[in-house]
């Protein structure tokens, strides 16, 4: 009888552990890669050296408290999607201008691909932080597209930090 009770308890533990493993997926590997961080640093450092406007910031400031909220990973993933589509997309001029952009783009695309199934809700696209970034970028681009794009490339490391802090195993 004790053996059956022990066996039943062990089965329950394995089932619960399996469900917990399903709920706590690992976060995208490029977020923890020192190679990715280094490539990103090299790319953004180059862009920041060319940036003369230190007063303007395109990315919204997201507090540490907000980064810990459950939906912040998907909000940052929506901004990442905008980056991939409008800022870091393959372009001969950009590819020649920024060192390591090929590697960074590839890693960011992997992150976006991994997060996509978890963040497909249109609610995230309507978030105020996403809209604030899009508005900031579009408004600044109207005045000087290349300068604005360079600023956004320089801020990619901030976005990556936001993703690193907000996208963890609770996705």
Long-range contacts (C-beta under 8 A, 24 or more apart in sequence): 23-170, 24-169, 24-170, 25-169, 25-171, 26-169, 27-167, 27-168, 27-169, 27-171, 28-110, 28-111, 28-114, 28-115, 28-163, 28-167, 29-110, 30-107, 30-108, 30-110, 30-111, 31-111, 31-160, 31-163, 31-164, 31-167, 32-164, 33-107, 35-103, 36-103, 36-104, 36-107, 36-160, 37-160, 39-100, 39-103, 39-104, 39-107, 40-100, 40-104, 40-107, 40-156, 40-157, 40-160, 41-157, 42-99, 42-100, 43-98, 43-99, 43-100, 43-101, 43-104, 43-153, 43-156, 44-153, 44-154, 44-155, 44-156, 44-157, 46-97, 46-98, 46-99, 47-98, 47-150, 47-151, 47-153, 47-154, 47-156, 48-154, 50-150, 50-154, 51-147, 51-150, 51-151, 51-154, 53-147, 53-151, 56-140, 56-151, 57-136, 57-155, 58-133, 58-136, 58-137, 58-140, 58-148, 58-151, 58-152, 58-155, 59-133, 59-136, 59-155, 59-158, 59-159, 59-162, 60-129, 60-132, 60-133, 60-136, 62-129, 62-162, 64-165, 67-162, 67-165, 67-166, 68-165, 68-166, 69-166, 70-170, 71-124, 71-127, 72-162, 72-166, 73-115, 73-118, 73-119, 73-163, 73-166, 73-167, 73-168, 73-171, 74-115, 74-118, 74-119, 74-121, 74-124, 75-124, 75-127, 75-129, 75-130, 75-166, 76-159, 76-162, 76-163, 76-166, 76-167, 77-111, 77-112, 77-115, 77-116, 77-118, 77-119, 77-124, 77-163, 77-167, 78-119, 78-124, 78-125, 78-127, 78-130, 79-129, 79-130, 79-133, 79-159, 79-162, 80-108, 80-111, 80-112, 80-115, 80-159, 80-163, 81-112, 82-130, 82-133, 82-134, 82-137, 83-108, 83-152, 83-156, 83-159, 84-108, 84-109, 84-112, 86-137, 87-137, 87-149, 87-152, 87-153, 88-153, 88-156, 94-149, 94-153, 98-153, 101-153, 104-156, 108-156, 108-160, 111-163, 111-167, 115-167, 115-171, 118-171
